[in-house]
Amino acid sequence: MVAQLNTLLRVACEHVCPVPPVAGAVCAVRRRVAALLADWSVSPEIVEDSLLVVSELVTNAIIHARPPAELRLSWVSDDRGGTLRVEVTDGGPVYAAGQTPAGVDPDEHGRGEAIVHALATRHGLRVRSGGITRWAELVTP
């Protein structure tokens, strides 16, 4: 009797970085993430969508939540493809539901969640005392 053993070579990478609550942070985080995804050899099929998801989740944390905010990325790949998980944890909402910060045009904001939901394979929210984590996973086709 011959036993066949299917083994997959799995590669896992993780990165955590603070998100400063300042103008320009989204651009800086996006550049950093682009470099990480290249270093990790993340599948090109999901890189642009991943950068947009990162931008939307980080923007949400900066505009709508209390600091501190933190971005956590993890990439797990094997012979069949890979999964990138994006998590942004913040200090919870600053404004009550339906309120927007002064100077924020509602016609130019408010679509971030819909964009994340459209691009992600899976997405969700974890609420805990003192903070909220919004997460999304993008899986290679």
N, C-alpha and C positions, 0 to 999 in steps of 0.2 A: 504494500500500500504506500502510495506516495502522497505526502501532505504538501499542499501548496500554501505558502505563507505570503500573503499580500502585505507588503510594508510600504508605507508612504514616508518620504522624507519631509518632515515638517520643519518649517522655519518660523520662529516667532520673534517679533521685535516690539518694543514698547518705548514710548517717550511721554514724559509729563513736563508741562511748562506752565508757569503762571501767566495769566492774562491781565496786563495792567489796564486799569479803567481810564485810559487816556486816548485822545484822538491819535490816530495813526497806528494804534495797536493791531487793528485787523490786518492792515497791509503787512506789518512786521511778522505777525503770526503766520499769515498766508505764505510769505517768502520762506519762513523757517520750515513750514510743513512741506512745501514743494521740494526743498532740498532733502528733507528726510525721506519723502516718498521715492525720490530718485536714488538715494543711498540704499534704501530697502528693496529696490527693484520692484516696486509695486506695479502691477499690471497697468500698462498705458490706457487700457479700456476704461479704467475708473479714476484716473488721476484728476482730470478736470472736474468731474462730478464731486470728487472728494474735496477738492479745494473750495468749491462752491458751498458744500455742506459745512466745512470748517468756518468759512466766512460768515455764513448765516447764523450758526450757533454762537460764535464768538461775538458777533454784533449784537445778538439778542442779550447775551450776558452783560455786555458793556452798557447798552441803552436801557434795558428793562429790569436789571437786577442789582442787588447789593454786592459790593466786593466782599471777599476776594473771589476771583474766578480762576479756574484752572482747566487747561486742556489736556486730555489724555488720549493718546493715539496708540492703537495696537494693530499689528499686521501679522496675520498667520497665513502662511502659504504652504501648499503641498503640491504634489504632482498634478492635481486636478485644477488648481487655481488658488484663490486666496480670498481672505476677508479682511477688510479694513474696518476697525471700530473707532468711531470718533465720539468722545464724551466731553461735554463741557459742564463743569459743576460751578455753581455760583451761590451767593448768599441768600437767594430767594428774591421774590418780586419787591420792587420799590413802590409800584403803583397798584392800586386795586384794579380788578378786572374792568376793562373798558376805558380806563384812563390812559392817557399818553403824556409823555414829558412835554413841557413847554418847548415850542420851537420845532417839534417834530411833525412834519406834514403827514397826516394819515394816508394821503394818496401815494406817498413814496415809501411807506413802511407797512408792515403787517402781512407780508406775503412770505416771510422767511420760513415759517413752519410748513406751509404748503409746498415750498420748493424742496425742503428737506424730505418731506414725505414722498414727493414725486421721484426723487433721485435715489433714496435709500431702499435697500432690500428689506430691511427691518429698521424700526425706530421706536423710541419710547421715552419715558419720563420716570425718574425715581425721585420721590419726595422724601426727605428726612428732616429731622429737626435741624434748623440752621442752614438748610440749603436744598437746592434742586439740581439734579443731573439730567440733562437732555442728551440722548445718545442716538446714534445712527450707525448702521452697518451697511457697507457697500461690498458686494460680492462680485468677483470676476465672472463674466458670462461663461 
